[in-house]
Amino acid sequence: MRKIDYFISDLHLGAAYFIEPRAHEKAVADWLRSIGPTARRLYLVGDILDYWYEYRHVVPQGYVRFFGALAELADSGVEVTWIIGNHDIWIFDYLPSELGIRVVDGILDETIDGKRFIISHGDGLGRIGPGMRAIRTLFRNRLCQILFAAIHPRWTVGFAHWWSAYNRRRHHTGPAARPLPVEPLVQWVEENQLTRPVPPVDFYVFGHYHTVVDRKVEGARMIVLGDWITNMSYGTFDGTKFTMHRVDLEVKNDLSNTGK
């Protein structure tokens, strides 16, 4: 049996707006175990966790089923790559060393079976506003991270989940709402393709926008993986074809839940 590569993003495990967060996590863990026999590589393309901050001697509560399933995949020989998003930005040393996975902060440029892939969560690409750029810089500043770590988790965790739920409502990415427009990604891909990269890029794979997109852009294919909030979607690459799939799963969420 030829093994294939899997791509998934925006699971947002632990988010305050999931009515049944344990059922959501279990569904993800079950899916991970189901792909074990056929998986060669797994790419987690950001916002896998709704919030995560690694302290030096303790780790946040939760995610046991998910981490266990991920460790099983890595232990079985599946190459697992976690590309950091804007929600799980504060992954440092614990997850890579404990789970045996590769963590990438930024853009991953990788050749798979002779095809060139550019893989990124996508939140910092394209023309984004000065406010968002300032927030991205602040979150990556080492002094700010140290100061944040000094605040007791009883305050930071609750605030993080409240902020996530607030943004989900504000940006209209809940059930039956319009997704974020992907034009910033299209513009970024167009500009990158016009530089005539060598070797040429075959696939651009992104998350972040919570919508499923598969389109040709300047000779390359641009894929946006969707999410596991409304789409239940993921991608596969078999060495030749990239294909999008959906899982038959209903996830109950409630955007009126602010996490308080």
N, C-alpha and C positions, 0 to 999 in steps of 0.2 A: 504493500500500500504506500503510495506516494504521500508524504507528509506536506502540510501546507502551513501558511503563515496567517495569523489572525490579528485583527486590528479592532480596538474598541476604545471608546472615550466617554467621558461625562456620565459616569455612573452616579456620582454625588452621594456615595454611601454615607449614611449618618445625617443626611439633611433633615432639618426640623419639619419640612413640609411633607415627609412621607408618613402616612397614617400607620403603616405597618413596616417600620424600618428593618426589623429582624427578618420579615418575610422577603423584603427586597434584597437584603444581604444574602440570605440563603439561596434565593433564585440565582444570584450572580455566582455564588460558590458552586451550585449545581451545574451551571453552564460551564464554568472553568473545568470541572471534573469531566464533563461530557466531551470536551474537546481534547482531552489528554491523549487518547489513542491516535489522533490525526494531526496534532499540533507539532510543528517544528520550531516555530517562533511565535511569541505573543507580544504585541506592541500595545501598551496601555498609553493612550494619547491624551493624558491630562484630565484633571478634575475627576479622578477616580474616587477620591474622598472629598466630601464637601468641606471638611476642615481637618488640618493636621498640623501639629507643631511638636517637634521632637525636643524634649528636654534631655539634659546630659544623663540623668540616672533613672528617669521614669518615662513611660509612654502613655498616650491617652487611652482611655477606656474604649472598648468596642472593637469591631472588625475582626474578631477572632476567626469566624468561619471563612471570611474572605482571605485573610492572611494564611490560614491553614491550607486552603485550596491552592493559593498561589505558590506556597512553599512546596506542595506536592508536585506541581507542574515543574518547578525549577529542579527539584530533586530527581525527577524522572528524566531530565535531560533537555527539557524545553527551554530555549533561550528566551528569557523574559526581559523586556525593556520597558521601563516606566519613564515617559516623557512628562516632565512636570508641567502642570497647568497653573492657573491663577488661584485655584482653591487649595491645591496640595503643594504649594510653592515651598513650604518649609520642611521638605524631606532632606535630612542630612546624612548621617552614617548608619542609623539603626536598621532601616529597612533594607538597604543594600547588603549589609553584613549578615543580618538575621535570615533574610529570605534567599540570598544568593542571586540577586537580580542586578541589572544595570540600570542606573538612574541617569537621565540626561536632562539638563536644564538648558533649554533653548532649542535650536534647530538641529535635527539629526539628518545627516546626509549619508545615505547608505545604499550600497549596491546589493540587490537581492536577485539571484539567478540571472545576472547580466542586465537587469533593469535598475536604473537609478531612481531612488526614492528620496524626496525631501519630506520629512515628517516633523510636524510641530503642532503644539496645541492650538496656536493661531491667535491667541489673545493680544500679542504685541506686534502683529504684522499689519502692514497697510497704514493708512492715514488714521491714526487715533488721536484723540484730543489731548491737550496738555495736561488736563487733570488726571487722565488715566496714565499717562507717561510718568507723572509725578508719583502716583501711587505705586506703580511698578518699581520705580527707583527706590522709594521708601521701603517697600517690602523686602528688597534685596540688599539693603544697607546693613552691614554687619553690626554696627553700633545699635541701630534700631532693633535688630533681632535680639541682641543681648538685653536691651532695656525691656522689650516685650516679654522675654523669658522671666524677668524678675517679677512680673505681675502674677498673682496667684491664678491658677487655671480656673477656679470657680468663677472668675470674672471674664477671663479671655475666651473660654469655650462658649459660654452663654452669649457673649457679645458677637462672636463669630457666626454662630448659627442664626442669631437675629438678623445680622447684616446680610447673610446669604438669602434668607427668606424675603427680606425687604427688597433686595435687588431683583430677585426672581419675579416679584410682583411688578416692580417698577419697569422692568424691561419686557414685560408681556411675553414671557417664555413659558407660561403655564399651560395646562390643558386647554385645547380649543382656541389658543391665542396665536397670533402671528409670530413666527420666529424672527430672530435678528437677521437683517439683510447681510448677505455674504459679499457685497461689493468690495469691501476693503481687502478681502482675500483675493478676489478676482484681479483687482488692480495690482496687488503685490506679485501674484503669479505672472501677470502680463509683463510687468517691469523686469522681473527676474528672467523670464524667457527671452526678452529682447536683448539681454546681455549676451545671449548665445552661450550658455554654459557648456563646458566640455568636460566629460561627455554630456550629451543632452539629457535633460531630466524627463523621465517617462511618467512618473506619478508624483503628485503633491497630495499628501494626506494630512487632514486637519481635524480638530475637534472644535470645541468652544461654542459653536453657533447653534447647537441643538436642533439642527435640521439635516436631512439627508440630501447631499448634492453629489452628482456624478456628471461632469461635463468636460468637454474639450476646451482648453484654453491655450492658444498659441502653440498647438502641436502636442501639448501634454494633457494628461487627464488630471483634473482636480477633484479630489474626493473629500467630502465633509461627512464624518461618520455618524452624525445624529447623536442620540443619547439613550439612556435607560430611564428616562422620566416619562416620555410620551412615545418615542419611536421604537425602543427595544431593538436597536439595530447594531450591526457589526459588519466588518468587511473581511474578506479572505483573498489571499493571493496564492495561486497554485503553481507559480513559476512562469505562467503565461498570461492568465486572466485575473483581473481584480473584480470581485463580485460582492455586491452588497446583499445582506440577509436581514431578516427580522425574526425575533423570537416571539412565539405566541404566548405572551405573558401580560397580564394586567397589573399595573402598579398603581396603588391608590395613594394620591397625594392631595394636599390641602394647602393652597397658598395663603389662606387666612391665618395659618399657623405661623406665628413669628418666632417661635422657639422659646417663648417666655415660660 
